[in-house]
């Protein structure tokens, strides 16, 4: 249903120089999106890795004691090394990542042709971000833009928040969700006098990877948690389901695009509606994806067969531009309308 842009992919690792000479840009993916002034801004996750070595596996991390990057290498023949895929490995049972991500602004006057800012917007700076800052969402409330992102370290996968008014300087607010959490998207307005967000706890022996809803009086302390959407067996979300960009208000309810992975780990996007006065209550979830991996840049990459969105822009006429990561490697865009997404959520 979503119409891919002819310019896709919009951003790739070739569009950016690494932050250090001994690193390569591995991926530019999963952008948050916002309209700011006369520009469309993408806050892009940029993953960097150490130059590949045939004899070893390397990982890079931020060392908070001296504020420097550190690199460690493991011999590929070490029997205690397990390397499940290009995204990371296990050494002595401990997970480490092969790349470290930061967040960087890309700017466009037409929403299709983007140029990266020369410096990162949000770079690892705390022990909770030692393995990187990932997958941001942006929500505007009044004159402030709130950014939630995944902070990864040996302390777990957490969610941190920052804010800005100009996309030049950023105030960090620290961890707002402890391990293990991802996919936090804040609603653009209060419901019943409370701020609202979606979040996604990790899967465990007892629970599936589901979308939850939470409420807060101040954007920092979150409670009244409610499970909202769960995986469906033998479907597009048989393995997991998670939130996307911050929802938008429509007359039919809160509209959003969520993601799911099937039993084979193939990621797709689906439209969803929830109640305006009680967003933890779902009105309908589409039975068919509005976007699924079909193009080479979606089927191949750091993690193939994957489309993943956490950013969109909606204009006053109801036209929607969805920005998404393809193959965990590039940024792409697709267009639709609010009315088409509402119809898809009901089908």
N, C-alpha and C positions, 0 to 999 in steps of 0.2 A: 504493500500500500504506500509506503514511503518511496518517494522518487529520489534516487541518488543524484547528486550533483555531477555534472559532466567533468568538473575540475578535480574530482576525487583521484587519489587522496590529496587532501588539502595541505597537510603537513606530514613530513617524514623525517627520519633521522638525518637525511642529507641536507636538510634546511638549517642545521644548527651546528656550531662548533662546540666541542666538549669544553667543560669548565677547567679541565686539567690536561696537560699534554700526554699523560700516560693513560688517558681514558678514551673510550669510544662512545658515541651516542648510539645506544642500542634501540631505543624506541621513543616515540613522541605520541602519546595516546591519552584516551579517556579525559577529554577536556571538559571543564565547567565552562559555561557561556553566559554572557550578559551583554545587554546594549548599554553603552556608556557614552553620553554625548552623541557625537556623530559617528562613533565607531562600534563595531562588534568586537568584543574582547573574548578570547579563549584563554582560560587558565589551564595550561597543558601539563600533564605529567611527563617529565623527561627522565628517562632511565639511562644511566651511564654504567659501563663496565670496563674492567681492565682489559687491555689488549689480549686476545685469545692466545693461549699457549698449548701446544700439542701435548706437552708432557705433564701439565698440571691443571688444576681447577682453582680459580681465584675468586675471592670475594672482597668487596670494598665496603668500608663502613666509616662513619664519622666518629672520631674519638673526642669525647667532650672534655677530657682533661687538658688537651692542648689545642682543641679546635681544628685539628688536622684530619685529613683522610688517611686511613690506614688500609693496607692491602695484605691479605694472607693467602698463601697458596697451599694446596694439598696435592700430593702426587696422585696421578690418575690410577696408579696401580696399588694404592694404599687399600688394603682390604676393609678398612673402617669407613671408606668413602662410598656413599651411595648418591648417584646423580639422577634424579627422576626426570628432569627436563631442563631446558635452557634457562629457566627462571631461578633455579636454585639447586642446592644439594644438601644432603645430610652427612655430617661428619660426627662419628661417635654418637649417633642418635639425635644430634642437634641440627636444626634447620638453619642454614645461612643462605643469603641471596647472592646471585651472581652479578646483580646490578644494584645501584643505589639511585633512588629517584629524588628529584626536586620539582618544584612547580614554577612555571614561567609563563608570562603573558605573551600572547600573539595578537596582533592588532590588524583590523581590516576596515576599510570604508565601504565595502560592498558585501561583506559576509561570506566571500568566497576565496579571496586572495589575501593571505595572511603573511605577516612578517613578525618574527620573534623579537622581543626586547633583548638588548645585549646582555642583561644580567638576570639571574633568577629573581623571582618575586618572593618565594618562600623556600629556604634551603635548610637542610637538617641543622639543628642548633642545640638540641637537648638530648639527654640520654634516651628519651622515649622515641626519638627520631633517628637513632644511630644507623638504622638500615634504610631510612628514606621516608619521604613524604609523598603520598600517593592519592590518586583518585579524588580530586576536590569537587565540591559543590558550592555554588554561590547563591545566596538569597539576599535580596534587597529589602530592608525594613527601614522606612523613612529615608534618611540620607546616608545610611550606613549599609555597606555590603559585608555580610557575614560569610566567611569561608570555612567550611568543615572539610577535613581531609584525614586520611588514614595515616597514622604515625606507627612505624614499624621498628622494632628493636628486639633485643634479647629479653626485654621486659614484657613482650607480647605485642599483639596487634590492637592498637587503641585508636581513638578518634580525638583529634585536636581541633581547636577553633582559632581563627584569626579574623580580623576585620580591617576594612579600609574605607576611605571616602574618595580616594583619588587614583587608586591602583598604581601608586608610586611608593607610598609608605604603608606599612602593615603593623598592626598591633596584635601581638600573640596573647591568647587567653588561656593557653594550656590545654590539658586533657579534660574533655567533657564526658567521655565514655571510656571506662576501663576495659581491659581485655575480656573476652575476645569479641571485638565489634568492628563493623565496617558499614559503608553505605548510609551514612547519616546525611539526611537532607532536611533542612528546616523550612517550614511553611512560610509564605510571604506575609502572613497576617495572623493575629491571635484568633483562637477559637474559644469562646466562653471565658475570655479574659486571660487565657494561657497561651504561651508559645507551644508549637507542636512540631514534632519531627518524626520522620521514619528512621528506623535503624535496623540492623541485621546482625543478631548474635550468631556466632559460629555454630556449626553442627557438632553434636557430641553423641555419646552412646545413647542418650535419652531423647535428644531432640533433633529435628531436621533444621536445615538452614532456611529460616522463615523471615518475612518482613514483620517488624513490630512497629507500634506507634507509641510515642511517649509525649509527656506534657511537662512544661517548666514555667515557673514564674519569672525567670531571669536569664534564660538561655544557658545557664551553667549547671543548675541542679535539675535533673530529669527524673520524673517518676510517673505514676499511674500507667505503667507499661501494659500494653495489650498486644497479643499476637494478632496479626491482621491478615496475612496471606501465607499459606503453607504450600509446599510442593505437591504436585498432583501426579500420582503414579502413571507411567506409560504416556507421558505428555512432554511438551516443550520444557516443562520445569520439574521433571521427575527427580532430578538430583538436588537442585537448589533454586531459590528465588530471592531476588534482592531489589531494592529500590533504585530509582534513577535520579533525574533532575528534580529540583523542588517542584511540588505540584502547583497547578494553576487553577484559580477559581473559575468555574463556569456555572451557568444556570442549571446544568444537569448534575453538578457535584464537583468535587475536587478531581481534576484530570491529571494523570501522570502516565509515564511510560516506565514499566518495570522490566527487569531482565530475568531470565531463567536459563538453566542448563539442563539438558536432557540426560538420559542415562549414559550417553556416550560423551558427555562433557561439551556438547555443542550449544553455544549461547545464542539466544534469540531475544527480541524485544516485543513486548505486548502492551496494549493500552489498558488502563484501569480507571474506574470511577469509584469514589467513596463519598460518604455523606458529608455535607458542608458543616453541619453542627456537631457531627460525631465522626471524624475522619478515620477512627479505628474500625468503623463499620463499612465494609465494602458493599457497593451497589452491584458492580459487575466487573469481571475480568474477561478480556477477550479470549476466545478459545483458539484463535489463530494468531501467529506472530504478524506484526506490522513490518518487521524487518528481520531477516535471517541471513546467515553467511552464504553468499553466492558469488561475489566477485573475488578474483585472486588475492587482492589485498585484505580480504576478510577471511579467506580460507587458509592462508599461509602467513606465517609471521613467527613471533616469539611464542605465541600460543594460538594455533590455527583454529578455524571454524568458530570465530568469536566476533560478535558485535556487542558493544557495551556503551551505553550512554549515561552521562550524568550532567548533560548541559543542553539547553534549548533556548531559543529566542522566539517570542510570540509578538507580532505587531498588532496595531490597533484594528486591523481588518480581519484578524483571526488566522493569518498565515503563520505557519510554524516552521522553523528551521531547527532540525535536530542534528546536533554534533555528536559524533561517536568515535570510539576507538575500533579499528579494524585489525584483527589478527594480533591484538596486543602489541601493535607496532606503529601504526599510523593513525592520523586523525582524518575523518571523513565527514561529509555532510549529506543530509537528505531533507526534502521538503514535503509538507502536507498542510492540512488545515485543522483547526480545532474541531470543526464539524465532522471531518473524516475520522479523527481519532475517537470522538465520542461514539460514532457509529461502530468503529472497530471494537471499542470496549464493551459494547452491548451484544456483539455477535459471538 
